[in-house]
Amino acid sequence: MNKTRTKRRQGAVAASPSAGAVLENEEIWKLLFAAWLIALGSTLSVLFIGEIMGQTPCVLCWYQRAFMFPLTVILGIACFRTDGAVWRYGMPLAVIGAAIAIWHTLVFTGVAPTALEPCGQGPSCSSENMTILGGLPLPPLAVGAFGTIAVLLHLVRKRINS
Amino acid sequence: MTRRTLVVLTVVIALSVFAAAGMWFTGKDMPTKRRDRS
């Protein structure tokens, strides 16, 4: 009887988080929240540019959208639940999105050969329309957004594994 | 304020700003058009 009670008490102590664990949890949530804010801001910005300003996205922009939109949803849910394990799902999306954004930046700046440009028909991947706020180019901004999200998710991973 | 409340509040604010910016951007010429019609 006494043994059972002691076990229950021990279980309760183990289940209740220590001060260190709470702080760690708080840090993980802040990192997730920052990553989610970047994804949310990027998603709403590209929707604004595409749907409201009427600037048709090019092929590479569509590929990047395909990786940014799910990030917004899964990072939002992860923030809501404080689920640090989301880095396993978010990291591949962020890294692949960053790779496409780097490719787009190289095409935009003219470093990559024209043969690598997938935008044959429709809006050009390297036109001067790819700017916002008076000349700020969109492809490097996308690299920054995907890169920052990847770094933040990496920090989440480090916090969980430590 | 709990974390969950903050997340929900952020969604609400972000969508409100998006909607307001959209209305501002698409409707900013409306007063001129109305004046022309009258």
N, CA and C atoms of all chains as a GROMACS GRO file, in nm:
protein
  600
    1MET      N    1   0.084  -0.122   0.000
    1MET     CA    2   0.000   0.000   0.000
    1MET      C    3   0.086   0.126   0.000
    2ASN      N    4   0.181   0.123   0.098
    2ASN     CA    5   0.271   0.237   0.108
    2ASN      C    6   0.357   0.252  -0.016
    3LYS      N    7   0.400   0.134  -0.069
    3LYS     CA    8   0.484   0.137  -0.189
    3LYS      C    9   0.409   0.201  -0.305
    4THR      N   10   0.281   0.165  -0.317
    4THR     CA   11   0.199   0.220  -0.426
    4THR      C   12   0.190   0.372  -0.413
    5ARG      N   13   0.167   0.419  -0.289
    5ARG     CA   14   0.156   0.564  -0.267
    5ARG      C   15   0.286   0.635  -0.304
    6THR      N   16   0.397   0.572  -0.259
    6THR     CA   17   0.528   0.632  -0.288
    6THR      C   18   0.550   0.640  -0.439
    7LYS      N   19   0.512   0.531  -0.509
    7LYS     CA   20   0.529   0.531  -0.655
    7LYS      C   21   0.445   0.642  -0.719
    8ARG      N   22   0.321   0.655  -0.666
    8ARG     CA   23   0.234   0.760  -0.721
    8ARG      C   24   0.295   0.898  -0.701
    9ARG      N   25   0.350   0.919  -0.578
    9ARG     CA   26   0.412   1.049  -0.550
    9ARG      C   27   0.529   1.075  -0.643
   10GLN      N   28   0.612   0.969  -0.658
   10GLN     CA   29   0.728   0.985  -0.746
   10GLN      C   30   0.684   1.018  -0.888
   11GLY      N   31   0.577   0.951  -0.932
   11GLY     CA   32   0.525   0.977  -1.066
   11GLY      C   33   0.478   1.120  -1.081
   12ALA      N   34   0.414   1.170  -0.974
   12ALA     CA   35   0.363   1.307  -0.978
   12ALA      C   36   0.478   1.407  -0.987
   13VAL      N   37   0.584   1.376  -0.911
   13VAL     CA   38   0.701   1.466  -0.914
   13VAL      C   39   0.762   1.466  -1.052
   14ALA      N   40   0.773   1.345  -1.111
   14ALA     CA   41   0.834   1.336  -1.244
   14ALA      C   42   0.748   1.407  -1.348
   15ALA      N   43   0.615   1.400  -1.329
   15ALA     CA   44   0.526   1.459  -1.430
   15ALA      C   45   0.526   1.611  -1.420
   16SER      N   46   0.538   1.664  -1.297
   16SER     CA   47   0.536   1.810  -1.285
   16SER      C   48   0.670   1.867  -1.333
   17PRO      N   49   0.668   1.964  -1.425
   17PRO     CA   50   0.792   2.014  -1.484
   17PRO      C   51   0.873   2.096  -1.384
   18SER      N   52   1.006   2.081  -1.391
   18SER     CA   53   1.092   2.159  -1.304
   18SER      C   54   1.105   2.301  -1.362
   19ALA      N   55   1.168   2.391  -1.283
   19ALA     CA   56   1.182   2.530  -1.328
   19ALA      C   57   1.265   2.536  -1.456
   20GLY      N   58   1.371   2.452  -1.461
   20GLY     CA   59   1.456   2.448  -1.581
   20GLY      C   60   1.380   2.404  -1.704
   21ALA      N   61   1.296   2.301  -1.684
   21ALA     CA   62   1.218   2.249  -1.797
   21ALA      C   63   1.118   2.354  -1.848
   22VAL      N   64   1.060   2.428  -1.754
   22VAL     CA   65   0.964   2.533  -1.793
   22VAL      C   66   1.034   2.641  -1.876
   23LEU      N   67   1.155   2.679  -1.828
   23LEU     CA   68   1.232   2.781  -1.902
   23LEU      C   69   1.267   2.732  -2.042
   24GLU      N   70   1.310   2.606  -2.047
   24GLU     CA   71   1.344   2.544  -2.176
   24GLU      C   72   1.224   2.544  -2.270
   25ASN      N   73   1.109   2.508  -2.213
   25ASN     CA   74   0.984   2.506  -2.289
   25ASN      C   75   0.950   2.645  -2.342
   26GLU      N   76   0.972   2.745  -2.257
   26GLU     CA   77   0.945   2.884  -2.293
   26GLU      C   78   1.034   2.927  -2.411
   27GLU      N   79   1.162   2.887  -2.403
   27GLU     CA   80   1.256   2.921  -2.511
   27GLU      C   81   1.214   2.856  -2.641
   28ILE      N   82   1.176   2.728  -2.634
   28ILE     CA   83   1.132   2.656  -2.754
   28ILE      C   84   1.010   2.726  -2.815
   29TRP      N   85   0.917   2.766  -2.729
   29TRP     CA   86   0.797   2.832  -2.780
   29TRP      C   87   0.831   2.965  -2.848
   30LYS      N   88   0.924   3.040  -2.788
   30LYS     CA   89   0.963   3.169  -2.848
   30LYS      C   90   1.025   3.148  -2.986
   31LEU      N   91   1.110   3.046  -2.997
   31LEU     CA   92   1.172   3.017  -3.127
   31LEU      C   93   1.066   2.978  -3.230
   32LEU      N   94   0.973   2.892  -3.187
   32LEU     CA   95   0.865   2.850  -3.278
   32LEU      C   96   0.779   2.968  -3.319
   33PHE      N   97   0.752   3.055  -3.223
   33PHE     CA   98   0.667   3.172  -3.250
   33PHE      C   99   0.735   3.265  -3.351
   34ALA      N  100   0.866   3.284  -3.334
   34ALA     CA  101   0.941   3.370  -3.427
   34ALA      C  102   0.938   3.310  -3.567
   35ALA      N  103   0.961   3.177  -3.576
   35ALA     CA  104   0.958   3.110  -3.707
   35ALA      C  105   0.820   3.121  -3.770
   36TRP      N  106   0.717   3.105  -3.688
   36TRP     CA  107   0.580   3.112  -3.740
   36TRP      C  108   0.545   3.253  -3.788
   37LEU      N  109   0.591   3.354  -3.714
   37LEU     CA  110   0.564   3.493  -3.755
   37LEU      C  111   0.627   3.522  -3.892
   38ILE      N  112   0.748   3.470  -3.915
   38ILE     CA  113   0.814   3.491  -4.045
   38ILE      C  114   0.734   3.422  -4.155
   39ALA      N  115   0.692   3.298  -4.128
   39ALA     CA  116   0.615   3.223  -4.228
   39ALA      C  117   0.480   3.292  -4.256
   40LEU      N  118   0.415   3.339  -4.148
   40LEU     CA  119   0.285   3.405  -4.164
   40LEU      C  120   0.300   3.536  -4.242
   41GLY      N  121   0.402   3.613  -4.206
   41GLY     CA  122   0.427   3.739  -4.276
   41GLY      C  123   0.457   3.717  -4.424
   42SER      N  124   0.539   3.616  -4.452
   42SER     CA  125   0.574   3.586  -4.592
   42SER      C  126   0.450   3.542  -4.670
   43THR      N  127   0.370   3.455  -4.609
   43THR     CA  128   0.250   3.403  -4.677
   43THR      C  129   0.154   3.518  -4.710
   44LEU      N  130   0.126   3.601  -4.610
   44LEU     CA  131   0.031   3.710  -4.633
   44LEU      C  132   0.088   3.812  -4.733
   45SER      N  133   0.221   3.831  -4.730
   45SER     CA  134   0.282   3.925  -4.824
   45SER      C  135   0.270   3.876  -4.968
   46VAL      N  136   0.301   3.746  -4.990
   46VAL     CA  137   0.292   3.697  -5.129
   46VAL      C  138   0.148   3.691  -5.176
   47LEU      N  139   0.055   3.665  -5.082
   47LEU     CA  140  -0.087   3.667  -5.120
   47LEU      C  141  -0.128   3.809  -5.158
   48PHE      N  142  -0.077   3.906  -5.084
   48PHE     CA  143  -0.109   4.047  -5.113
   48PHE      C  144  -0.054   4.086  -5.251
   49ILE      N  145   0.073   4.050  -5.275
   49ILE     CA  146   0.136   4.085  -5.403
   49ILE      C  147   0.064   4.017  -5.519
   50GLY      N  148   0.030   3.889  -5.498
   50GLY     CA  149  -0.029   3.811  -5.607
   50GLY      C  150  -0.177   3.839  -5.629
   51GLU      N  151  -0.254   3.838  -5.522
   51GLU     CA  152  -0.400   3.843  -5.536
   51GLU      C  153  -0.454   3.986  -5.534
   52ILE      N  154  -0.389   4.076  -5.462
   52ILE     CA  155  -0.444   4.212  -5.448
   52ILE      C  156  -0.372   4.309  -5.542
   53MET      N  157  -0.238   4.300  -5.546
   53MET     CA  158  -0.165   4.388  -5.637
   53MET      C  159  -0.172   4.336  -5.781
   54GLY      N  160  -0.211   4.210  -5.797
   54GLY     CA  161  -0.232   4.154  -5.930
   54GLY      C  162  -0.105   4.116  -6.003
   55GLN      N  163   0.004   4.094  -5.928
   55GLN     CA  164   0.130   4.056  -5.991
   55GLN      C  165   0.135   3.903  -6.001
   56THR      N  166   0.125   3.850  -6.124
   56THR     CA  167   0.117   3.705  -6.140
   56THR      C  168   0.250   3.640  -6.101
   57PRO      N  169   0.245   3.537  -6.014
   57PRO     CA  170   0.370   3.471  -5.973
   57PRO      C  171   0.429   3.386  -6.085
   58CYS      N  172   0.563   3.382  -6.091
   58CYS     CA  173   0.630   3.299  -6.190
   58CYS      C  174   0.637   3.154  -6.140
   59VAL      N  175   0.694   3.065  -6.221
   59VAL     CA  176   0.698   2.922  -6.185
   59VAL      C  177   0.776   2.901  -6.056
   60LEU      N  178   0.895   2.962  -6.046
   60LEU     CA  179   0.977   2.944  -5.925
   60LEU      C  180   0.908   3.002  -5.802
   61CYS      N  181   0.832   3.111  -5.820
   61CYS     CA  182   0.756   3.168  -5.708
   61CYS      C  183   0.652   3.067  -5.660
   62TRP      N  184   0.588   2.996  -5.755
   62TRP     CA  185   0.487   2.897  -5.718
   62TRP      C  186   0.550   2.784  -5.639
   63TYR      N  187   0.669   2.740  -5.683
   63TYR     CA  188   0.738   2.632  -5.610
   63TYR      C  189   0.767   2.676  -5.467
   64GLN      N  190   0.811   2.802  -5.451
   64GLN     CA  191   0.842   2.852  -5.316
   64GLN      C  192   0.716   2.865  -5.232
   65ARG      N  193   0.606   2.908  -5.296
   65ARG     CA  194   0.479   2.914  -5.224
   65ARG      C  195   0.439   2.777  -5.171
   66ALA      N  196   0.462   2.674  -5.254
   66ALA     CA  197   0.424   2.538  -5.216
   66ALA      C  198   0.493   2.494  -5.088
   67PHE      N  199   0.609   2.554  -5.057
   67PHE     CA  200   0.680   2.516  -4.934
   67PHE      C  201   0.656   2.615  -4.820
   68MET      N  202   0.620   2.740  -4.851
   68MET     CA  203   0.598   2.839  -4.745
   68MET      C  204   0.458   2.825  -4.684
   69PHE      N  205   0.356   2.800  -4.766
   69PHE     CA  206   0.219   2.793  -4.714
   69PHE      C  207   0.202   2.682  -4.609
   70PRO      N  208   0.252   2.559  -4.635
   70PRO     CA  209   0.238   2.456  -4.530
   70PRO      C  210   0.316   2.489  -4.404
   71LEU      N  211   0.429   2.560  -4.420
   71LEU     CA  212   0.507   2.600  -4.301
   71LEU      C  213   0.422   2.686  -4.208
   72THR      N  214   0.345   2.778  -4.267
   72THR     CA  215   0.260   2.866  -4.186
   72THR      C  216   0.162   2.784  -4.103
   73VAL      N  217   0.103   2.683  -4.165
   73VAL     CA  218   0.001   2.604  -4.096
   73VAL      C  219   0.065   2.517  -3.987
   74ILE      N  220   0.171   2.444  -4.023
   74ILE     CA  221   0.224   2.349  -3.923
   74ILE      C  222   0.297   2.423  -3.809
   75LEU      N  223   0.362   2.535  -3.841
   75LEU     CA  224   0.428   2.611  -3.734
   75LEU      C  225   0.325   2.678  -3.643
   76GLY      N  226   0.213   2.719  -3.701
   76GLY     CA  227   0.104   2.778  -3.622
   76GLY      C  228   0.047   2.676  -3.524
   77ILE      N  229   0.025   2.555  -3.573
   77ILE     CA  230  -0.028   2.449  -3.485
   77ILE      C  231   0.076   2.414  -3.378
   78ALA      N  232   0.204   2.410  -3.420
   78ALA     CA  233   0.310   2.378  -3.324
   78ALA      C  234   0.319   2.484  -3.214
   79CYS      N  235   0.301   2.610  -3.251
   79CYS     CA  236   0.302   2.719  -3.152
   79CYS      C  237   0.185   2.701  -3.056
   80PHE      N  238   0.071   2.670  -3.112
   80PHE     CA  239  -0.050   2.656  -3.030
   80PHE      C  240  -0.032   2.544  -2.927
   81ARG      N  241   0.034   2.436  -2.969
   81ARG     CA  242   0.051   2.320  -2.880
   81ARG      C  243   0.186   2.318  -2.809
   82THR      N  244   0.272   2.416  -2.840
   82THR     CA  245   0.413   2.418  -2.792
   82THR      C  246   0.479   2.283  -2.822
   83ASP      N  247   0.476   2.245  -2.948
   83ASP     CA  248   0.527   2.115  -2.992
   83ASP      C  249   0.658   2.134  -3.068
   84GLY      N  250   0.770   2.115  -2.996
   84GLY     CA  251   0.901   2.135  -3.057
   84GLY      C  252   0.935   2.030  -3.160
   85ALA      N  253   0.865   1.917  -3.157
   85ALA     CA  254   0.895   1.808  -3.252
   85ALA      C  255   0.862   1.848  -3.396
   86VAL      N  256   0.802   1.965  -3.413
   86VAL     CA  257   0.765   2.010  -3.547
   86VAL      C  258   0.888   2.033  -3.636
   87TRP      N  259   1.005   2.046  -3.575
   87TRP     CA  260   1.124   2.071  -3.658
   87TRP      C  261   1.145   1.958  -3.758
   88ARG      N  262   1.101   1.837  -3.721
   88ARG     CA  263   1.118   1.723  -3.812
   88ARG      C  264   1.039   1.744  -3.941
   89TYR      N  265   0.925   1.808  -3.932
   89TYR     CA  266   0.841   1.831  -4.051
   89TYR      C  267   0.872   1.967  -4.115
   90GLY      N  268   0.906   2.063  -4.031
   90GLY     CA  269   0.930   2.198  -4.083
   90GLY      C  270   1.064   2.214  -4.151
   91MET      N  271   1.166   2.147  -4.098
   91MET     CA  272   1.300   2.164  -4.152
   91MET      C  273   1.311   2.125  -4.302
   92PRO      N  274   1.257   2.007  -4.343
   92PRO     CA  275   1.266   1.975  -4.486
   92PRO      C  276   1.198   2.080  -4.574
   93LEU      N  277   1.082   2.129  -4.529
   93LEU     CA  278   1.011   2.231  -4.608
   93LEU      C  279   1.096   2.357  -4.619
   94ALA      N  280   1.156   2.399  -4.506
   94ALA     CA  281   1.234   2.523  -4.506
   94ALA      C  282   1.360   2.508  -4.592
   95VAL      N  283   1.426   2.393  -4.583
   95VAL     CA  284   1.552   2.374  -4.657
   95VAL      C  285   1.525   2.364  -4.808
   96ILE      N  286   1.422   2.289  -4.847
   96ILE     CA  287   1.391   2.277  -4.990
   96ILE      C  288   1.346   2.414  -5.044
   97GLY      N  289   1.263   2.485  -4.964
   97GLY     CA  290   1.220   2.619  -5.005
   97GLY      C  291   1.339   2.713  -5.021
   98ALA      N  292   1.435   2.705  -4.928
   98ALA     CA  293   1.554   2.790  -4.936
   98ALA      C  294   1.635   2.756  -5.061
   99ALA      N  295   1.645   2.627  -5.093
   99ALA     CA  296   1.721   2.585  -5.212
   99ALA      C  297   1.657   2.643  -5.338
  100ILE      N  298   1.524   2.637  -5.347
  100ILE     CA  299   1.455   2.693  -5.464
  100ILE      C  300   1.473   2.845  -5.468
  101ALA      N  301   1.467   2.908  -5.350
  101ALA     CA  302   1.484   3.054  -5.344
  101ALA      C  303   1.625   3.095  -5.387
  102ILE      N  304   1.725   3.014  -5.350
  102ILE     CA  305   1.863   3.044  -5.393
  102ILE      C  306   1.874   3.030  -5.545
  103TRP      N  307   1.814   2.924  -5.597
  103TRP     CA  308   1.812   2.905  -5.744
  103TRP      C  309   1.747   3.027  -5.812
  104HIS      N  310   1.633   3.070  -5.754
  104HIS     CA  311   1.561   3.185  -5.810
  104HIS      C  312   1.648   3.312  -5.805
  105THR      N  313   1.720   3.328  -5.694
  105THR     CA  314   1.807   3.445  -5.680
  105THR      C  315   1.917   3.443  -5.786
  106LEU      N  316   1.974   3.324  -5.810
  106LEU     CA  317   2.080   3.313  -5.912
  106LEU      C  318   2.024   3.344  -6.050
  107VAL      N  319   1.903   3.296  -6.079
  107VAL     CA  320   1.839   3.326  -6.208
  107VAL      C  321   1.810   3.475  -6.218
  108PHE      N  322   1.759   3.532  -6.107
  108PHE     CA  323   1.722   3.674  -6.105
  108PHE      C  324   1.843   3.764  -6.127
  109THR      N  325   1.953   3.730  -6.063
  109THR     CA  326   2.073   3.815  -6.074
  109THR      C  327   2.153   3.788  -6.202
  110GLY      N  328   2.116   3.680  -6.272
  110GLY     CA  329   2.185   3.650  -6.397
  110GLY      C  330   2.309   3.564  -6.380
  111VAL      N  331   2.332   3.515  -6.259
  111VAL     CA  332   2.448   3.428  -6.234
  111VAL      C  333   2.425   3.291  -6.297
  112ALA      N  334   2.303   3.237  -6.282
  112ALA     CA  335   2.271   3.107  -6.341
  112ALA      C  336   2.245   3.124  -6.490
  113PRO      N  337   2.284   3.026  -6.572
  113PRO     CA  338   2.259   3.038  -6.717
  113PRO      C  339   2.110   3.036  -6.750
  114THR      N  340   2.075   3.098  -6.860
  114THR     CA  341   1.935   3.110  -6.900
  114THR      C  342   1.871   2.972  -6.919
  115ALA      N  343   1.953   2.871  -6.954
  115ALA     CA  344   1.899   2.737  -6.974
  115ALA      C  345   1.838   2.679  -6.847
  116LEU      N  346   1.882   2.729  -6.732
  116LEU     CA  347   1.829   2.679  -6.604
  116LEU      C  348   1.700   2.750  -6.563
  117GLU      N  349   1.660   2.849  -6.641
  117GLU     CA  350   1.540   2.925  -6.605
  117GLU      C  351   1.415   2.847  -6.648
  118PRO      N  352   1.330   2.806  -6.554
  118PRO     CA  353   1.215   2.724  -6.591
  118PRO      C  354   1.096   2.806  -6.643
  119CYS      N  355   1.105   2.937  -6.630
  119CYS     CA  356   0.991   3.022  -6.666
  119CYS      C  357   0.992   3.051  -6.816
  120GLY      N  358   0.956   2.950  -6.895
  120GLY     CA  359   0.954   2.969  -7.040
  120GLY      C  360   0.833   3.050  -7.082
  121GLN      N  361   0.717   3.005  -7.036
  121GLN     CA  362   0.593   3.076  -7.068
  121GLN      C  363   0.542   3.145  -6.941
  122GLY      N  364   0.460   3.245  -6.958
  122GLY     CA  365   0.405   3.317  -6.842
  122GLY      C  366   0.503   3.421  -6.792
  123PRO      N  367   0.484   3.465  -6.666
  123PRO     CA  368   0.569   3.571  -6.611
  123PRO      C  369   0.714   3.527  -6.600
  124SER      N  370   0.805   3.619  -6.626
  124SER     CA  371   0.948   3.588  -6.622
  124SER      C  372   0.997   3.576  -6.478
  125CYS      N  373   1.095   3.484  -6.459
  125CYS     CA  374   1.153   3.465  -6.326
  125CYS      C  375   1.253   3.577  -6.293
  126SER      N  376   1.298   3.648  -6.396
  126SER     CA  377   1.406   3.744  -6.373
  126SER      C  378   1.368   3.886  -6.412
  127SER      N  379   1.236   3.911  -6.426
  127SER     CA  380   1.197   4.045  -6.469
  127SER      C  381   1.210   4.145  -6.353
  128GLU      N  382   1.203   4.272  -6.388
  128GLU     CA  383   1.217   4.376  -6.285
  128GLU      C  384   1.092   4.387  -6.198
  129ASN      N  385   0.986   4.312  -6.235
  129ASN     CA  386   0.865   4.312  -6.152
  129ASN      C  387   0.886   4.241  -6.019
  130MET      N  388   0.995   4.166  -6.011
  130MET     CA  389   1.023   4.087  -5.890
  130MET      C  390   1.077   4.174  -5.778
  131THR      N  391   1.023   4.291  -5.762
  131THR     CA  392   1.069   4.380  -5.654
  131THR      C  393   0.949   4.430  -5.574
  132ILE      N  394   0.979   4.477  -5.455
  132ILE     CA  395   0.874   4.530  -5.367
  132ILE      C  396   0.932   4.649  -5.292
  133LEU      N  397   0.847   4.737  -5.248
  133LEU     CA  398   0.886   4.856  -5.170
  133LEU      C  399   0.994   4.937  -5.241
  134GLY      N  400   0.974   4.958  -5.367
  134GLY     CA  401   1.065   5.045  -5.441
  134GLY      C  402   1.201   4.986  -5.471
  135GLY      N  403   1.205   4.861  -5.511
  135GLY     CA  404   1.330   4.805  -5.560
  135GLY      C  405   1.391   4.692  -5.478
  136LEU      N  406   1.324   4.653  -5.369
  136LEU     CA  407   1.376   4.541  -5.288
  136LEU      C  408   1.341   4.410  -5.360
  137PRO      N  409   1.442   4.334  -5.407
  137PRO     CA  410   1.412   4.213  -5.486
  137PRO      C  411   1.352   4.100  -5.400
  138LEU      N  412   1.250   4.035  -5.456
  138LEU     CA  413   1.180   3.930  -5.381
  138LEU      C  414   1.260   3.801  -5.361
  139PRO      N  415   1.335   3.752  -5.463
  139PRO     CA  416   1.405   3.623  -5.443
  139PRO      C  417   1.502   3.623  -5.324
  140PRO      N  418   1.588   3.726  -5.305
  140PRO     CA  419   1.674   3.724  -5.185
  140PRO      C  420   1.595   3.734  -5.054
  141LEU      N  421   1.481   3.804  -5.059
  141LEU     CA  422   1.396   3.811  -4.939
  141LEU      C  423   1.346   3.672  -4.902
  142ALA      N  424   1.309   3.593  -5.007
  142ALA     CA  425   1.262   3.456  -4.983
  142ALA      C  426   1.374   3.370  -4.925
  143VAL      N  427   1.497   3.390  -4.976
  143VAL     CA  428   1.612   3.316  -4.921
  143VAL      C  429   1.626   3.349  -4.772
  144GLY      N  430   1.614   3.477  -4.739
  144GLY     CA  431   1.625   3.519  -4.599
  144GLY      C  432   1.516   3.458  -4.512
  145ALA      N  433   1.393   3.456  -4.563
  145ALA     CA  434   1.281   3.402  -4.484
  145ALA      C  435   1.298   3.252  -4.461
  146PHE      N  436   1.321   3.177  -4.569
  146PHE     CA  437   1.339   3.031  -4.554
  146PHE      C  438   1.462   3.000  -4.467
  147GLY      N  439   1.570   3.074  -4.490
  147GLY     CA  440   1.694   3.052  -4.414
  147GLY      C  441   1.674   3.077  -4.266
  148THR      N  442   1.606   3.188  -4.233
  148THR     CA  443   1.584   3.219  -4.091
  148THR      C  444   1.496   3.112  -4.025
  149ILE      N  445   1.392   3.069  -4.096
  149ILE     CA  446   1.305   2.965  -4.040
  149ILE      C  447   1.387   2.837  -4.016
  150ALA      N  448   1.473   2.801  -4.112
  150ALA     CA  449   1.556   2.681  -4.097
  150ALA      C  450   1.648   2.694  -3.976
  151VAL      N  451   1.709   2.812  -3.958
  151VAL     CA  452   1.798   2.833  -3.844
  151VAL      C  453   1.720   2.823  -3.711
  152LEU      N  454   1.602   2.885  -3.707
  152LEU     CA  455   1.522   2.881  -3.584
  152LEU      C  456   1.480   2.738  -3.551
  153LEU      N  457   1.442   2.661  -3.655
  153LEU     CA  458   1.403   2.522  -3.631
  153LEU      C  459   1.524   2.438  -3.586
  154HIS      N  460   1.641   2.474  -3.638
  154HIS     CA  461   1.763   2.405  -3.593
  154HIS      C  462   1.788   2.432  -3.444
  155LEU      N  463   1.764   2.557  -3.403
  155LEU     CA  464   1.780   2.592  -3.260
  155LEU      C  465   1.679   2.516  -3.174
  156VAL      N  466   1.556   2.501  -3.228
  156VAL     CA  467   1.455   2.422  -3.155
  156VAL      C  468   1.505   2.279  -3.137
  157ARG      N  469   1.561   2.224  -3.244
  157ARG     CA  470   1.614   2.086  -3.240
  157ARG      C  471   1.724   2.074  -3.135
  158LYS      N  472   1.812   2.175  -3.132
  158LYS     CA  473   1.922   2.170  -3.035
  158LYS      C  474   1.869   2.175  -2.891
  159ARG      N  475   1.768   2.261  -2.869
  159ARG     CA  476   1.710   2.274  -2.734
  159ARG      C  477   1.646   2.142  -2.691
  160ILE      N  478   1.580   2.075  -2.785
  160ILE     CA  479   1.511   1.950  -2.751
  160ILE      C  480   1.613   1.840  -2.721
  161ASN      N  481   1.717   1.834  -2.802
  161ASN     CA  482   1.816   1.727  -2.785
  161ASN      C  483   1.909   1.749  -2.666
  162SER      N  484   1.918   1.875  -2.619
  162SER     CA  485   2.013   1.902  -2.508
  162SER      C  486   1.953   1.857  -2.374
  163MET      N  487  -0.158   3.655  -2.011
  163MET     CA  488  -0.204   3.602  -2.140
  163MET      C  489  -0.132   3.470  -2.171
  164THR      N  490  -0.209   3.369  -2.201
  164THR     CA  491  -0.146   3.238  -2.229
  164THR      C  492  -0.090   3.236  -2.370
  165ARG      N  493  -0.005   3.137  -2.396
  165ARG     CA  494   0.054   3.125  -2.529
  165ARG      C  495  -0.052   3.103  -2.635
  166ARG      N  496  -0.150   3.021  -2.601
  166ARG     CA  497  -0.254   2.990  -2.700
  166ARG      C  498  -0.334   3.115  -2.737
  167THR      N  499  -0.362   3.197  -2.636
  167THR     CA  500  -0.435   3.322  -2.662
  167THR      C  501  -0.352   3.411  -2.754
  168LEU      N  502  -0.222   3.415  -2.729
  168LEU     CA  503  -0.133   3.499  -2.810
  168LEU      C  504  -0.132   3.452  -2.956
  169VAL      N  505  -0.131   3.321  -2.976
  169VAL     CA  506  -0.131   3.265  -3.112
  169VAL      C  507  -0.261   3.303  -3.184
  170VAL      N  508  -0.373   3.283  -3.116
  170VAL     CA  509  -0.503   3.314  -3.177
  170VAL      C  510  -0.513   3.464  -3.206
  171LEU      N  511  -0.467   3.546  -3.111
  171LEU     CA  512  -0.471   3.691  -3.127
  171LEU      C  513  -0.385   3.735  -3.247
  172THR      N  514  -0.269   3.671  -3.262
  172THR     CA  515  -0.181   3.703  -3.375
  172THR      C  516  -0.250   3.674  -3.508
  173VAL      N  517  -0.318   3.558  -3.515
  173VAL     CA  518  -0.390   3.523  -3.638
  173VAL      C  519  -0.496   3.628  -3.669
  174VAL      N  520  -0.572   3.666  -3.566
  174VAL     CA  521  -0.680   3.764  -3.586
  174VAL      C  522  -0.623   3.898  -3.633
  175ILE      N  523  -0.515   3.944  -3.567
  175ILE     CA  524  -0.455   4.074  -3.604
  175ILE      C  525  -0.398   4.067  -3.745
  176ALA      N  526  -0.327   3.957  -3.777
  176ALA     CA  527  -0.265   3.945  -3.910
  176ALA      C  528  -0.371   3.946  -4.020
  177LEU      N  529  -0.479   3.871  -4.000
  177LEU     CA  530  -0.584   3.868  -4.103
  177LEU      C  531  -0.656   4.003  -4.112
  178SER      N  532  -0.672   4.072  -3.999
  178SER     CA  533  -0.736   4.204  -4.002
  178SER      C  534  -0.650   4.304  -4.078
  179VAL      N  535  -0.519   4.301  -4.052
  179VAL     CA  536  -0.427   4.392  -4.122
  179VAL      C  537  -0.428   4.360  -4.272
  180PHE      N  538  -0.428   4.230  -4.304
  180PHE     CA  539  -0.431   4.189  -4.445
  180PHE      C  540  -0.559   4.240  -4.514
  181ALA      N  541  -0.672   4.222  -4.447
  181ALA     CA  542  -0.799   4.266  -4.505
  181ALA      C  543  -0.802   4.418  -4.520
  182ALA      N  544  -0.755   4.489  -4.418
  182ALA     CA  545  -0.756   4.635  -4.422
  182ALA      C  546  -0.664   4.687  -4.533
  183ALA      N  547  -0.545   4.624  -4.544
  183ALA     CA  548  -0.452   4.666  -4.650
  183ALA      C  549  -0.510   4.638  -4.788
  184GLY      N  550  -0.577   4.524  -4.800
  184GLY     CA  551  -0.641   4.491  -4.927
  184GLY      C  552  -0.749   4.590  -4.965
  185MET      N  553  -0.832   4.626  -4.867
  185MET     CA  554  -0.940   4.722  -4.894
  185MET      C  555  -0.883   4.859  -4.928
  186TRP      N  556  -0.775   4.896  -4.855
  186TRP     CA  557  -0.712   5.026  -4.881
  186TRP      C  558  -0.653   5.027  -5.023
  187PHE      N  559  -0.587   4.916  -5.059
  187PHE     CA  560  -0.519   4.913  -5.188
  187PHE      C  561  -0.618   4.911  -5.304
  188THR      N  562  -0.723   4.829  -5.292
  188THR     CA  563  -0.817   4.817  -5.404
  188THR      C  564  -0.918   4.931  -5.406
  189GLY      N  565  -0.941   4.994  -5.292
  189GLY     CA  566  -1.046   5.095  -5.287
  189GLY      C  567  -0.995   5.236  -5.277
  190LYS      N  568  -0.864   5.256  -5.296
  190LYS     CA  569  -0.813   5.392  -5.272
  190LYS      C  570  -0.852   5.491  -5.381
  191ASP      N  571  -0.896   5.439  -5.499
  191ASP     CA  572  -0.939   5.529  -5.605
  191ASP      C  573  -1.090   5.554  -5.602
  192MET      N  574  -1.157   5.489  -5.510
  192MET     CA  575  -1.302   5.495  -5.512
  192MET      C  576  -1.361   5.636  -5.495
  193PRO      N  577  -1.311   5.719  -5.405
  193PRO     CA  578  -1.370   5.852  -5.391
  193PRO      C  579  -1.366   5.932  -5.520
  194THR      N  580  -1.256   5.920  -5.596
  194THR     CA  581  -1.244   5.992  -5.722
  194THR      C  582  -1.350   5.943  -5.820
  195LYS      N  583  -1.366   5.812  -5.826
  195LYS     CA  584  -1.464   5.754  -5.918
  195LYS      C  585  -1.605   5.801  -5.884
  196ARG      N  586  -1.632   5.805  -5.751
  196ARG     CA  587  -1.765   5.850  -5.709
  196ARG      C  588  -1.789   5.995  -5.751
  197ARG      N  589  -1.682   6.075  -5.734
  197ARG     CA  590  -1.695   6.216  -5.770
  197ARG      C  591  -1.722   6.232  -5.920
  198ASP      N  592  -1.653   6.147  -6.001
  198ASP     CA  593  -1.672   6.153  -6.144
  198ASP      C  594  -1.815   6.118  -6.185
  199ARG      N  595  -1.868   6.017  -6.113
  199ARG     CA  596  -2.003   5.974  -6.148
  199ARG      C  597  -2.105   6.083  -6.116
  200SER      N  598  -2.086   6.152  -6.004
  200SER     CA  599  -2.184   6.254  -5.966
  200SER      C  600  -2.161   6.378  -6.052
   0.00000   0.00000   0.00000
